[in-house]
């Protein structure tokens, strides 16, 4: 289900209470590490773009939290460190928000920010 939130602050506020703290932490990590990226809502989720190109996004879905932009070659080695997740071609999904290793996510974001 896509969010109808007009901005990321509204998106965070509408997330179920048991996930809100994790989603807020993900947003903080993005704002800290993705300097020069534009924060917006696109595809019903928070998206971070630079020069119109999506670098990273996250979403609170019914059954999991998804992280998008994790399929690039420069972060593939870090995907393996995200234990207890289900990995797709370009995303990583967590059924338990407490299992998200925010240090690894921070490193992924740093690498995304360094891309040309």
Secondary structure, 3 states (H helix, E strand, C coil): CCCCCCCHHHHHHHCCHHHHHHHHHHHHHHHHHCCCCEEEEECCEEEEEECCEEEEEEEECCCCEEEECCCCHHHHHHHCCCCCCEECCCEEEECCHHHCCHHHHHHHHHHHHHCC
